[in-house]
Amino acid sequence: MRLMRLLGLLATLSIGLVLAACTLSSDTDLVAGDALATPLPESFAIFAYRQEGDAWVRTDEAALDFRREGEAYLAGDRSMTVRFVPLEAQTYLIAARGAEPGALYGTAWIGGDILAIRMVFDDGLEAAVATLASGLPPDIASDIVVTDDGIKVTRRETLDRVIGAIRAHALPMALLVAWIGPDGNAVPPARIIADGEGFSAGD
């Protein structure tokens, strides 16, 4: 699924993690009619980090350039469009899509020049979904379909319920952390650390 590769571009993950990634997706665009936010600069580069202990350290991956186009952000190679739907201060529903119909979804926290994304499910997804579904109306629960690629939904109401569960830490998620620079020649911090409810550059 090419959108998996696009998620890899967004987070500049290793190809092994991308191929194994489980994500929240739909075959149609479920946020097309939403009021969107543009919390990032007109143009920027994303630098990827990987977790080491209690901090995230810079990877060797090349930065990925984006620029704003209307209410969305377009990758420099035009392979991916990313949009943000505001949820609350500094927190957004993020939707990424490529050339094919459909999209991948998750949550994003943006604080200054740091971006923290929850789009990839971790181990224990099936059991967590079963627990979540047991407390939902039947029509919503039946629309949360666990596949080899993660969770697939067809309705916006279902998407909102799953995003709510991600925000409540009711579903197991991998945390993707990145630094936002003005361009690919910027010098990112060596480390990013958790700072209360958010993140900040470390020493």
C-alpha positions as CSV (number, residue, x, y, z in Angstrom):
1,M,0.0,0.0,0.0
2,R,1.7,3.2,-1.2
3,L,0.3,5.3,1.7
4,M,2.4,3.1,4.0
5,R,5.5,4.4,2.1
6,L,4.1,7.9,2.4
7,L,3.9,7.5,6.1
8,G,7.5,6.5,6.0
9,L,8.4,9.7,4.2
10,L,6.5,11.7,6.7
11,A,8.3,10.2,9.7
12,T,11.4,9.1,7.8
13,L,11.2,5.7,9.4
14,S,13.3,2.7,8.4
15,I,11.7,0.7,5.6
16,G,11.4,-2.3,8.0
17,L,9.1,-0.4,10.4
18,V,7.1,1.1,7.5
19,L,6.4,-2.3,6.0
20,A,5.3,-3.6,9.4
21,A,3.3,-0.5,10.2
22,C,-0.3,-0.7,11.4
23,T,-2.2,2.5,10.8
24,L,-5.7,4.0,10.9
25,S,-7.0,4.4,7.4
26,S,-10.1,4.8,5.2
27,D,-10.7,4.1,1.5
28,T,-12.3,7.6,1.1
29,D,-11.2,11.0,2.4
30,L,-13.1,11.4,5.7
31,V,-11.9,15.0,6.5
32,A,-12.5,16.6,3.1
33,G,-15.2,18.9,4.4
34,D,-13.5,19.9,7.6
35,A,-12.3,23.3,8.6
36,L,-8.5,22.9,8.4
37,A,-5.7,24.5,10.3
38,T,-2.2,25.5,9.0
39,P,-0.1,25.4,12.2
40,L,3.3,25.0,10.3
41,P,5.3,27.5,8.3
42,E,4.8,28.3,4.6
43,S,7.7,26.0,3.9
44,F,9.8,23.8,6.1
45,A,11.9,20.6,6.4
46,I,11.1,17.7,8.8
47,F,14.1,16.0,10.5
48,A,13.5,12.6,11.9
49,Y,14.4,11.3,15.4
50,R,14.5,7.9,17.0
51,Q,13.9,7.1,20.6
52,E,16.9,6.1,22.8
53,G,15.9,5.6,26.4
54,D,14.1,8.7,27.7
55,A,15.1,10.9,24.8
56,W,14.9,11.1,21.0
57,V,18.1,11.4,18.9
58,R,18.6,12.6,15.4
59,T,18.7,9.9,12.7
60,D,20.9,10.0,9.6
61,E,17.9,10.3,7.3
62,A,17.8,13.2,5.0
63,A,15.2,15.9,5.8
64,L,11.9,16.0,3.9
65,D,10.8,19.3,2.5
66,F,7.2,20.5,2.6
67,R,5.4,23.7,1.5
68,R,2.0,25.0,2.1
69,E,-0.6,24.8,-0.7
70,G,-3.9,26.2,0.3
71,E,-4.9,24.6,3.6
72,A,-2.6,21.6,3.2
73,Y,1.1,20.9,3.1
74,L,2.6,19.2,0.1
75,A,5.8,17.2,0.1
76,G,8.6,18.6,-2.1
77,D,8.4,15.6,-4.4
78,R,4.6,16.0,-4.5
79,S,4.1,12.4,-3.3
80,M,2.1,13.3,-0.2
81,T,-0.4,15.9,1.1
82,V,-0.8,16.4,4.9
83,R,-3.7,18.2,6.5
84,F,-4.4,19.2,10.1
85,V,-7.9,19.4,11.7
86,P,-7.7,21.3,15.1
87,L,-8.8,19.4,18.2
88,E,-7.5,21.6,21.0
89,A,-4.5,23.8,21.7
90,Q,-1.4,22.3,20.0
91,T,-3.2,19.1,19.2
92,Y,-4.6,18.1,15.8
93,L,-6.1,15.2,13.8
94,I,-3.5,14.6,11.1
95,A,-4.5,13.2,7.7
96,A,-2.0,12.1,5.1
97,R,-2.8,11.0,1.6
98,G,-1.0,10.1,-1.6
99,A,-2.1,9.7,-5.2
100,E,-4.7,7.0,-4.4
101,P,-8.1,7.6,-2.8
102,G,-8.2,7.3,1.0
103,A,-6.0,8.6,3.8
104,L,-4.1,7.6,6.9
105,Y,-5.0,9.3,10.2
106,G,-3.5,10.0,13.6
107,T,-2.9,12.8,16.1
108,A,-0.2,15.4,16.0
109,W,1.1,17.7,18.8
110,I,3.0,20.8,17.6
111,G,5.0,22.9,20.0
112,G,7.3,25.5,18.5
113,D,9.6,23.5,16.1
114,I,8.8,20.0,17.5
115,L,6.2,17.7,16.0
116,A,5.1,14.5,17.8
117,I,2.8,12.2,15.8
118,R,0.8,9.1,16.8
119,M,-0.1,7.3,13.5
120,V,1.4,3.8,13.9
121,F,-0.3,1.2,16.2
122,D,1.9,-0.8,18.5
123,D,1.5,-4.4,19.8
124,G,-1.7,-5.4,21.5
125,L,-4.0,-3.7,19.0
126,E,-6.7,-6.4,18.6
127,A,-7.3,-6.7,22.4
128,A,-7.4,-2.9,22.8
129,V,-9.9,-2.6,19.9
130,A,-12.1,-5.3,21.4
131,T,-12.2,-3.4,24.7
132,L,-13.0,-0.2,22.9
133,A,-15.7,-1.7,20.8
134,S,-17.5,-3.2,23.8
135,G,-18.4,0.3,25.0
136,L,-19.6,1.7,21.6
137,P,-22.9,1.6,19.8
138,P,-23.1,-1.5,17.5
139,D,-23.1,0.6,14.3
140,I,-19.8,2.3,15.3
141,A,-18.2,-0.9,16.7
142,S,-18.9,-2.8,13.5
143,D,-17.2,-0.1,11.5
144,I,-13.9,-0.5,13.3
145,V,-12.3,-3.3,11.3
146,V,-8.9,-4.7,12.3
147,T,-6.8,-5.8,9.4
148,D,-3.2,-6.8,8.8
149,D,-2.6,-3.1,8.1
150,G,-4.2,-1.8,11.3
151,I,-7.7,-0.3,11.6
152,K,-9.9,0.6,8.7
153,V,-13.0,2.7,9.1
154,T,-15.6,4.0,6.6
155,R,-17.5,6.7,8.6
156,R,-16.4,10.1,10.0
157,E,-18.1,9.4,13.3
158,T,-16.1,6.2,13.7
159,L,-12.9,8.0,12.8
160,D,-13.7,10.5,15.6
161,R,-14.2,7.7,18.1
162,V,-10.9,6.0,17.2
163,I,-9.0,9.4,17.3
164,G,-10.6,10.0,20.7
165,A,-9.3,6.6,21.9
166,I,-5.8,7.4,20.6
167,R,-5.9,10.7,22.5
168,A,-7.0,8.9,25.7
169,H,-4.2,6.4,25.3
170,A,-6.7,3.6,25.0
171,L,-5.0,2.2,21.9
172,P,-1.3,1.2,21.8
173,M,0.6,3.7,19.6
174,A,4.2,4.2,18.6
175,L,5.3,7.9,19.0
176,L,7.1,9.5,16.1
177,V,9.0,12.7,16.9
178,A,10.5,15.2,14.5
179,W,12.1,18.6,14.4
180,I,10.8,21.3,12.0
181,G,13.5,23.5,10.4
182,P,13.3,26.3,7.8
183,D,15.0,24.1,5.2
184,G,17.1,21.0,4.7
185,N,20.3,22.9,5.6
186,A,19.1,23.8,9.1
187,V,21.0,22.3,12.1
188,P,18.5,20.4,14.3
189,P,19.1,19.8,18.0
190,A,21.0,16.6,18.9
191,R,18.2,15.4,21.3
192,I,14.5,16.0,22.0
193,I,13.1,15.2,25.4
194,A,9.7,14.9,27.0
195,D,8.7,18.1,28.8
196,G,5.5,17.8,30.8
197,E,2.7,17.2,28.3
198,G,4.9,18.1,25.4
199,F,8.5,18.0,24.2
200,S,11.5,20.4,24.0
201,A,15.0,20.4,22.6
202,G,17.6,18.8,24.9
203,D,21.2,19.5,25.5
